[in-house]
Amino acid sequence: MKVSEFDYFLPRELVAQVPVEPRDASRLLVLCRRSGDIEHARFEDLPRYLDQGDCLVLNDTRVLRARLLGVKETGGAAEVFLLRKIDGDVWEALVRPGKRVKPGSVVEFGGLRALVVDRTGFGGRIVKLVADDGDVQGAIEQVGRVPLPPYIGTEIRDPERYQTVYASSTGSVAAPTAGLHFTEALLDRLRRAGVWTVFVTLHVGLGTFQPVKADEVESHRMHPEYFSITAEAAGTIERARTAGGRVIAVGTTSVRALESAADADGGLTAAAGWTSLFIYPGYRFRVVSALLTNFHLPRSTLLMLACAFGGTGNVLRAYREAVRLGYRFYSFGDAMLIR
């Protein structure tokens, strides 16, 4: 399967630079994967498309202030982009300029410093963080910046706008953006309508946003990301399924967490660990029965997952329709429900 099969044209002006206000005022494209029919709505209309007994699964990860801008011992500027905690205060990271920051180098951030310990297989670095006051996590929150995607050209006024309203488990380097559309009021409406809401965790890392450089889809390998599903969450999802409710995954990260934890028969129990699951057309979904997601970059693993769920022809046709109607794309863009 060629990566070029997942390409599409997007005018630059449709890449959303700022979030809409309020959060649930974004547009919602609804795609029926069986018929291919498309409807257009607002995100605040979501309760119309969910039924009593359905189970909405949301990723409660919180974005880490992962961008650390500092100075090398030589006086030159350097950036350490934290990817994931390995053990204690030892992290896997990307470092720029990479070729000039070798093992043994130290980068200072003002109250926090990074000692480069080793290289990784994909060109990153292993770094050990040391805080002057001993509180590394506090220092990261103090000096770090929220890592907005490169296609967003300006800093946002309120960094919390790049967090979901239910974010609680810090560890991601990018937001699970399908969840950015929810307000507390909308979640309350859904609960009052009899829709279950369940939280799982998948810390978004390099695996989610790493570009696909191979020509063949099957040759791409995902970087591992940490996920966790509690016994309570798994139990609620299983009760909803047994009663005939649908499992609506909010975002591709929730999909990967659920599908990584499922057994061969689709059963779901508590699970935690690292997943490198790469979902592309041909994958057999075992848990998820509907997907709420944003519009993704061409040739990305996220678009491939959406195509695997909704059908490549259906999804790319929906994308062309969204472009024609001026939908907003990517992290701060509009949403799509595939059901």
N, C-alpha and C positions, 0 to 999 in steps of 0.2 A: 504494500500500500504506500503510495507516494505522499510525502508531506505536502507537496504542491496541490493536492486535492482539497486541502483545507485552507485555501487562500481566498481572499475576497478584497474588493476595492472599498476603501473607506476615506472619504474626504477628511482632511486634517481638521476642518472646523467642527466636525462632529465628535471629536475627542473632548469629553467634558473636562474642564479645568477647575471648576468649583462645584461643590454639592448644591443641590436644590434645597430650598427651605419652604415648608417643613420637610423632613426626611421622606414622608410618605406621599409627597406631591409629585414624585417621579412618575414617568409613564410605565405601563406594564403591557408587554406583548404576550398574548396567551396563544400557545401553539398546541394543537391536538396532534399527538404523534401518530395516531391511527389514521385519521382522515387527512391530516396536513392542513386543516382549517386554521385560520388566524383570526384572533380578535384583538381589539385595542382597548385598553382601559387605563386607569390610574392605579398606582400601588395601593392606595387607600381602599380600592375596590376588592382587594384580595379575599376578604371573607366571602364574597359571592362565589368564589371558585373552590372553596373548601367546604367539606361536609362535617356534620357532627360525628365525632369518633375518629376523624383523621388525626394524624400525629405529625406535628411540625418539628423538625429536628434542626437545631441551630448550633453553630460553632461558637463557644463562649471564649475563644482565645482573645487575648489582648495584645496589641502591638507594642513591642518593646521600642524604647528610644535607641534604636540600633546603630544610628549613624554617629560615629565619634570623629570629630574633626580636630586634628592635633598637629604637633610639630615633632619632627625627628630630632635626634641628637645633633645632626648637622645644621639644624635650623630650617630645613625644608618642610613644606606642608605635607601632611599625609592623612589619609582617611582609613579608619578601621570600621568595617561594616560587620557587625555581629550577626552570625547565622544561627548558631545553636550552642547551648551550654553542653559541654562534654562531661565535666566533673568539677564540682566546686566552682572555682573562679577561672577555670580553663575553658576557652571557647574556640569554636571553629568560626573563622571569619574570612571575609574578603578584604584585601589591603590594596590601597592605591597610593602612590605608584608601586605596583607589585614587584617589579624587577629590582627596585632600589631598596626595598624593605626586606632584608634577608634575615634568616634565623640569627638571633642574638641582638637584633635591633630593638630599640625602645622608642615608643611614641608617647609623648606627654599630652594630656588633655586638660590640665589644670585641676589638681586634686585627684586625678586618676591617670594611670599609665598602663600601657600594654607592652609586655615583653613578648617578642615573637619567638616562639619555641621551635616550630617546625613548619614544613610545607605539607599541603594535602595533595591528594592525587588529582584533583580537578583544578589546581592552580591557586587554591586558597592558602590560608595560614592557620596554624594553631597558636593562640595567644593566651598568655596568663595575665589577668587584670589584677592590679594592685591599687587600692585606694589609700590616700594619706591617712584617713581616719579609720580605716579598716572596714568601712561599709561600702563594698563594691556595688551592690544593687542600688543603694542610695546615690552613689556617685554617677552611675549610668543615667539615672533619672534626672540628675542635676545637669550634666554636661551633654547628654546625648540629644539627638534630634529624631523626630518621627520620620521614618524613611519613606517619603512619598515616591510613587513610581516615576521613572524618568520622563514619561510623556506628560506629566503635570508640571508646568513651567513656573508656578509661583507657590510660595509657602501659604498655607491656609491660616486664617486668623486664629482659629480655635483648633488645636491639635486633637481635641476630643471628637471633632467631626469626622476624623479618620478612625474612630473606634465605634463599634456597635454599642447600643444603649445597654446591652447585657454583658459586655466584655468583662471578664473577671480573672482569667488565668493568663498571666503575662508570659509571653514566649514567642510571639510571631514577629516576622520582619515585614509583613504586609497584612493588610486587613482582609478578613473574609468578606468581600465587598457586597455580596448579595444581602448580607445582614444589615448593611448601612441604611436600608430603606425603612426599617422598622422603628416605630415609636412605642413608648410604653403604652400609650392609649390604644394603638392598633393591636398590640399583643393582648391587652385586656379585652378588647372586642372579640378577638378570636377565642380566647378562653371562655368568655361568656356564651359564645356560640357552640361550645362543646368540642372545640379543637384542642387536643393535647399539645403542650409545648414541652420539649425535652432538650436538654443541653448536652452536647458532646464536646470534646476538645481535639482539635488538630492544629498544632503550631505551624503556621505557614512559614516555609523556609525556601531554600534554593530549589527544591523539587517542583514547587508550584510555578515559579516564574522563570526558571532556567529555559533559555531558548532551545528549540529543537534544531540542531545543526546537521543531523543526518538527513539523507535524501529519502530513506525508507523509514516509515513510522516505527516499524518493529525493531529498528536498530537503536532507538533512543532508550536511555536508561534514566530513571528518576532518581534524584537524590533523596535519601531517606528523611522522613519527617515524623515527629513524635505525635501519637494520638492516644486518647484515653476515653473509654466509655464505662461509666459506672454501672454497677449491678442494678441500681434503681432506674437509670435511664434505659438500659437494655430491657428490663422488666416491663416498663411502661410501653415501649415500642412493641414488644411481643404481645402484650394484652390488646393493644390497638389493632394489630394485625389479625389476631385470633377473632376479634369481634367484627372483622371486615373493613376496618379503617385503612386508609392509605398512609404510607410513609412519605411525607414530603420533605425532601432534603433541601435545606437552605444553603445553597452554594456547593461548588464542586468539592470543597474541603470536607463538608459533612458527608457527601457521597463517599469519598475515599475512606473516611473513618468507618462508616457503617459497613461498606463492602469489605474492608480489611478485617473487620471483626467477625464477619459472618462465616459459618461453617459451610460445608459443601451442599447442605440441604437448605441453606438460607436461614438457619437458626442463629439467634443473636444472644450472646452472653457478655458479661463484663470482660473488657480486654484493655490492655495498655501495652505500648511498645512502639517500634519504629516501622513505618510502612514505606515501601517503594512502589506501591501499586500504581501501574500506568494503565488507565482505562481509555481504550480507543475502539472504533467500530469493530464489532465481532464479539465484544465482551458480553457475557450473560449476567445481567443484574439480578442479585439475589434478595436484596432488601428494599431498595428504593423503588417507589412507584410513581413519583412525580418529582420534578426538579425546578427549584426557583433559583435563577442565576442571573448574572449580568451579561453584557455582550463582551466577548473576549477578543484578544489580538489574533490576527491571522496566523496560521501555522502553529498555534500554541497548543500545549497539552490540554489546556482548559477548554478550548474550542473542540478538540478531538473528543473529550469526555462528553460534552453537550451533544455532539453528533452521534456518539455511541448510544446515547439515551434516546434522542429524538429522531434519529435517522439523518444521515448526512445531507440528503437532498432536501428534506423538510427544513432542517436548521439553516442551511445556507440560503434557501429561498426566503426564510423568515428574516435573515440578516439583510438580504437585498431589499426586502420590503421596509425594514427598519431604516436603512440608509435613505431610501426614497422618501420616507416620511419625516426624516430629520430627527430620528431618535438620537439620544446622547449615549456615547459609547465609553466602555472601560470603567475604571474604579468608581468615579463619581457620576457615572452614566445611569441610564434607565435599566429596567429589569425585564426578565423574560420568564414566564411560567410554562414549562413543558409538562403536559399531563396526558 
